[in-house]
Amino acid sequence: MIGRAAERVPGLRRVPLLRLIAVAEIALLTRDHVTALTAAERRRLIALMRAGRGRPSHLTKAERSELEVLVAKLAPRRLLGESVDALSPVPLPRRVLYGRNDRR
């Protein structure tokens, strides 16, 4: 199956298989975190990101706080910790994954 995909996607044959597996695993973890948002929340997050154009000053105070709530719901720290933990040969301490207060 991977051989057929490598024939169709240019440059894929040059990428080591372990890297492809790592990227796929991180993509699955990211999908799990993104699905924590409802469809309406995902649309609103995208709308706020487009309106802000990468600058918080382009958003109103209410929009910034709304964006903060939506991003917090994504749990970016836990996503980063789970991604590193999935790729690391050494298990990470829970403190790295969840923070000092063990917030889950």
C-alpha positions in Angstrom: 0.0 0.0 0.0 2.8 2.4 0.9 4.6 1.5 -2.3 1.5 2.5 -4.4 1.2 5.8 -2.5 4.9 6.5 -3.1 4.4 6.1 -6.8 1.6 8.7 -6.8 3.0 11.3 -4.5 6.1 13.1 -5.9 9.1 12.9 -3.5 7.4 10.5 -1.1 9.8 7.7 -1.9 12.7 9.9 -0.5 11.0 10.3 2.9 12.0 7.6 5.4 9.2 5.4 6.5 9.7 6.2 10.2 9.2 9.9 9.5 5.9 9.2 7.7 4.7 7.1 10.6 5.6 9.9 13.1 3.8 12.5 11.0 0.7 10.3 10.7 0.7 9.8 14.5 0.9 13.5 15.2 -1.8 14.1 12.7 -4.1 11.6 14.5 -3.3 13.3 17.9 -4.1 16.7 16.4 -7.4 15.4 15.0 -8.4 14.1 18.4 -7.7 17.6 19.9 -9.5 19.5 17.1 -12.6 17.2 17.5 -12.9 18.5 21.1 -14.5 21.5 19.5 -17.9 21.4 18.0 -18.4 22.2 14.3 -19.6 25.7 15.2 -16.6 26.3 17.5 -14.2 25.2 14.7 -15.9 27.6 12.2 -15.7 30.4 14.8 -12.0 29.7 15.5 -11.2 29.9 11.8 -13.2 33.1 11.5 -11.4 34.7 14.4 -8.0 33.6 13.0 -8.8 35.1 9.6 -10.1 38.3 11.2 -7.0 38.7 13.4 -4.6 37.9 10.5 -2.0 36.7 13.1 -2.2 39.8 15.2 -4.2 40.0 18.4 -4.5 43.8 18.0 -6.8 43.2 15.0 -9.4 41.7 17.2 -11.7 43.3 19.8 -11.2 42.5 23.4 -14.3 40.2 23.4 -13.0 38.4 20.3 -9.6 37.9 21.9 -11.2 36.4 25.0 -13.4 34.2 22.8 -10.3 33.0 20.9 -8.5 32.3 24.1 -11.3 30.1 25.3 -11.4 28.2 22.1 -7.7 27.7 22.0 -7.7 26.6 25.7 -10.3 24.0 24.8 -7.9 22.5 22.2 -5.4 21.8 25.0 -2.3 22.8 23.1 0.1 21.9 26.0 -1.3 18.4 26.2 -1.1 18.0 22.4 2.5 19.0 22.5 3.3 16.7 25.4 1.4 13.8 23.8 3.2 14.4 20.5 6.6 14.4 22.1 5.7 11.4 24.3 4.6 9.4 21.2 7.9 10.1 19.5 10.2 9.8 22.5 11.8 6.5 23.4 11.8 7.6 27.0 8.4 8.1 28.8 7.8 11.7 29.8 6.8 12.8 33.3 3.1 13.5 33.8 4.1 17.1 34.8 5.4 17.7 31.3 2.1 16.4 29.8 -0.4 18.1 32.1 1.4 20.9 33.9 2.1 21.2 37.6 -1.5 21.0 38.7 -2.2 17.9 36.7 -5.1 19.6 34.9 -6.9 17.1 32.6 
